[in-house]
Amino acid sequence: MMTANDTYTEPTTGYWQDLTKEIPARFSATPPYRFGYPVRLPCGRILVLPLRRLPDGHRAVASLIANQASTLVVAALADHMATQARALDAQIIVGLPTLGLAFASLVAERLGHQRYVPLGYSRKFWYDDALSEPVTSITSPQAGKQLRLDPNLLPVIEGRRVALVDDAISTGATAVAAVRLLQKAGAEIAGMIVAMKQTNRWEAPAAALSAPLAVRTVYSCPLFQRSDAGWIPLTETQPAIP
């Protein structure tokens, strides 16, 4: 059996820094995967993602932390996200905190927009609690966090067609909270663009909204199951692209 020292995960310091033409030699192109999971972007280049063991110890996900990625990687992903965003024909880009804000301004700029609207978690003294929604996420599971919209930005999105931008969608909790918040604010939801679809757990919550949420992505990753030789992708959890 795999021991505690054979988890096939490692520190992520060197990840998200480069795009390569081929899969680097120390990473496998086929299962089982150890340490990293290579994904191919629409431009043909490879981005190797670190595998992160989930708290149960038996499963893992491929990870992207946008604010630790190189500017080259973030710019390349933003290029592809903007391509996906054009299909949604949105008037305003709305960035989801925290890591979605690394992409939202870049996507908006590539679409020719003059601005974007950021959502946030911190409450400024002039905020209105009516413009908030509770949310949890796979990386921040604690209760009590509220997704918030600055009331000064209401005129920017009210009655307008908006597209959500985030780094990834996993459980769908943040996306669903954002949709509910923006609908309360009077916006029309065109859809959502992410760099990564991280498994397909989000699909049922997104489909259960009053208007199902269309999500477009640059690449997608399955859930991984622990084995003696490494991490095995569970193919039934692989979401579709785009």
Secondary structure, DSSP 4 states (H G I P E B T S, - for coil): ---TT-------TTTTS--BSS--TTS-SSSSB-SEEEEE-TTS-EEEEEEEE-TTSSEEEE---GGGS-HHHHHHHHHHHHHHHHTTT-SEEEEPTTTTHHHHHHHHHHTT-S--EE-BSS--TT--GGGEEE---SS---TT-EEE--GGGHHHHTTSEEEEEEEEESSSHHHHHHHHHHHHTT-EEEEEEEEEEESSTTHHHHHTSSSPPPEEEEEEE-EEEEETTEEEEEGGGPPP--
